[in-house]
C-alpha cells in the first residue's frame, strides 16, 4: 500500500490519565467534521504484539476519527509510556485501566455513548471490563484470547523457537532462575495465574449492545465467542479476514504488515451502527 493511500494525519493530543504513580499515557484523536455521539477507546495487545500493532492502532484511530468518531488510544499500566513496570501487569489492573480510559474519553469528547476496540489480550480485557461495568454501546473484539492457558502454551512454544534461532545465549545467571519471560518481556507469576484461569466462554454479562468479532487467523478461532455474545443478548456479527502474514514473526518492525482491509472493515461496521 502506497503512503498516499493513508489518511492525512489529523489532530492528536497526547496526555496522561490519573495521578503520577499510576498514570496512563493516552492519545486523543478528536472527531473530524460532524461528530457522532459514539466514541471509541482502543485497547492494545500485550508485549511483542503491542509493538507489532502500534502502527495499525494509530491508523485505525485516524480512520475512525475522520468519519466523526472521537478516539482515545492508551497504554496499559506497566506498558509503553504509562507508569509502572511488569510487576503491575495484571488483568484486574488492566480492566481498571479500561474504565479510566473510557471516563477520559467521555470527558474529552462529551460523547453520550462509549465503544471499545481490542486486539488479542486487549480484546479479552475489553470484553471483561465492558461486561463488569455495563453501558458500553459497541465493542470490536479482534482475535481475542479466549483461553489463557492455550495462549501461554503457544507463547511459550514460540519463545523457545525464537531462542533456538537467536544469536544470543539463554541467560544462565542463577539470580534469574525461575523467572518467566516471553519474547523479551518479563512475565510475573501473578499474571500467569490469572491467565491460567482466563476463559471468555465464562462471560456471564453482555459486554455491549452491538459487537463485531474479527477473526484473522484460523489458529485463533472466534466462533465460540461470537455464539456466546449472541447468547448474552448482544447483536453480534462475525467477520473472517484471513491474514496469515499478520502473525508471521518479524524482527524489522519498519516492515510490519498493516491489515488495511481489517481496519476499513471495522470502520465500515462502526459507520453502520444506529446513531
N, C-alpha and C positions, 0 to 999 in steps of 0.2 A: 504494500500500500504506500503510495507516494505521500510525502509530507503535506502536499496541497489538499489531500482528501481529509485531513484532520480539521476540526473546527478551530477557528482562531481563538487564542487564549482570551478568556473573559476575565471579569473582575474576580479577585480572590482575596480573602482576608485571613491571615494566619494569626492565631491567638491561643491562649491557654485557658482550659476549663478548670475551675476549682483552686484550692489552696496549694501553695508551693510544694508541700510534701507529698501530694497525691495528684498534681495537676496533669491534665491530659492535653497533649498537643493536638490542635484541630485546625482545619482549613475550611472556611465557609465560602461557598460559591453562591452568590445571590441569583435569584431568578432574573433572566433577561426578558425584556418585553413584558407581556401581560403575565403577571404572577398568578400561579394556581394556588388553591387552598391546601394543597398537599406538598409536603417536603420530605426529603429522604436523608437518612443517616446511612453512610456506607461503612460496613464492618469488615476489616481486612482479615486475611488468614494469618496463620502463625509461622514464625521463623522464616525459613528459606522461602516459603510460599508468599510471605508478605513482601519480600524483596521482589520476587518474580511478578507479582500482581500490582505493584505500586503504580506503574505507568497506566495499567488498564483501569484502575480505580480512579486515577486522576482524569483520564479521558472520559470515563463514564460520568463523572461529576460534571464535566463540561457539556457532554451530550444532553444530560438531563436539565441542566440549568438553562441551556439555550432554548429549550421549549417550555420554560416557565416554572420549573420545579426548583425551589431553593434546596441546596445540598450541603451537607456537612460531612467531611472526612475526618477521621481521627485515628490516633494510635492508642492501642490498649495500654493499660498500666504495665510498666516494665518493658515496654516495646517502643521502638522508634525513638521519637523525641519526647515521649511522655516520661513523667517521673517514675522512679523505681528501677528495679532490676529483676533478674529472673526469679528471685525469691518471692516476688509479687505475682508471679504467674499463677493464676487461679481462675477457674471457670466462674466461681462466685464473684471474685473481684471484677472480672470482665463483664458479667451480667450487670453489675452496678455501673460500670463504665458506660454501657449502652444506655442506661437510664439517664445518666448525666449528659450524654451526648444528645439525646432526644430533647431534654429540657433546654439545652443550649441552643439547639436548632429552633425551637419554638420561640425562645427569647430573641434570637437574632432576626428571624423572618416574620414572626407573627402568624404563622400558618395555623389553621384550625385542625388539620389532620396530619398524622405522622406516619411515615413509612420507613422501612428498613431494607437494605440490600446487604447480604452477607455472602462471602465466599469461603468454602471449606470450614475451618474452625470458626471463622466469623459468622457463617450461616448458622452453625449449631448454637453459638452463643446468642445470636439474634433471635432465633426461634424460642429458646428458653426464656430470654428476657421479655420478649413480647407476650409469651404465654403467662408469665408471672404478673406483669403489670396490667395487661389488658389495654384496650383503647387504641391499638395500632390498626390503621386502616388498610395498609398494603405492605406486603413483605415478599421479597425475592430471595429465594434460597438457591444458591449456585453450588452444586456438588457438595452439599453439607456432609459432615462426618456423622453418619447415622449410628455407628457403633465405635466407641472409643477404643475398645480392646483391639478391634480389627485395624484401626488407624495405627496404633502403637506397633502392632506386629509388622505391618507393611513398612512403616517408617524406620523401624529398627533394621529390617532387611535391606532397605535402600541405604541406610547408614553404613552397614557392613560392606555392601557392594562398593560404595564410594571409597571406603578405606582400602579395599583390595586393589583399587586402581589409582590411589592417591600417590603423590610424590612426597608425602610426609609420613613419618612413622607414628604409630599409636603412642600416646603419652604413657610412659611406664612409671611415672612419678608415684610413689606409694601414697603421697598426700591426696592424690586424685582417685585412689581406689574406691570403688563403689559409687563413683559419681556418674550419673547418667547424662548422655549427650546425644543430640540428634542433629546431624548435618551442620555442626558448628555452633549449635545453641544448647546451653545447659537445660536439663530437664529435671526440675525439682520433683522429689518423690511424692510430695503432696499433690502435684498436678497429675502425676502418673495414677495415683489412687482415684482421683476424680474421673480421669479418662477411662479407667477400667470399668467404671460403673455408668458411663455415659451411654444411654440408649434412647434415641429420639422416638423410637416406637412407643416409649412410655409417656409421651406427651399427654397430659390429661385436660388441658385447656386450649381453646382455639387461640393461636397467636395473632391472627389477623383476619379481617373480613375477606380480603382479596389476597390470593397468594399465587406466585409463579414459582414453579420448581424447575430448575435448569439442570440438565444432565449433559456433560460434555465428554465423558469418558466412560465406556462400558464397565470399567473396573469399579466405578463409583455409582452403582445403580440407585436410582432415586424413586422407583415406583412405589416402594413401601411408604416413603414419606408423603408422596402425593396422595396415596389412599388414606393415610392417617389424617391428613389435614382435611380431606373431604368428610371423614367420619366425625371430625370435631366441629364441622359446620362451616368451614371456610369454602369460599368459591375458588377452587384451586385448579390450575392448569399445569400441565407438564410439557416441557419442550425439550426435544433431543437435538443437540448441536454437537455431533461427534467431532472433536478437535484433538486428536491424539497428540499432535506436536505441542499442544499447550502444556502437556505433562511430561515432556521429554526433558531430561536433565541438561542444563546448560550452565557453564561457568562464566560465560560472557553475557551479562545482562543488558549490554548495549544491543544485543541481537535477540532479546526475548520476544516471543510471539505475542502480538496484540490481537485478541479474538474479536475483531471489529463486528462480525456478524452477531455474536452473542450480545455485545454491548448495544447494538442497534435493536436487537430483539427485545432487550429489557426496556429500552426507551419506548419502543413501539407499544409494548404491553402497558407501560405506565400511561401513555397518552390515551389509551382506550378506557382507562378507569373512569367510573362515574364521578363527575365533579361535585 
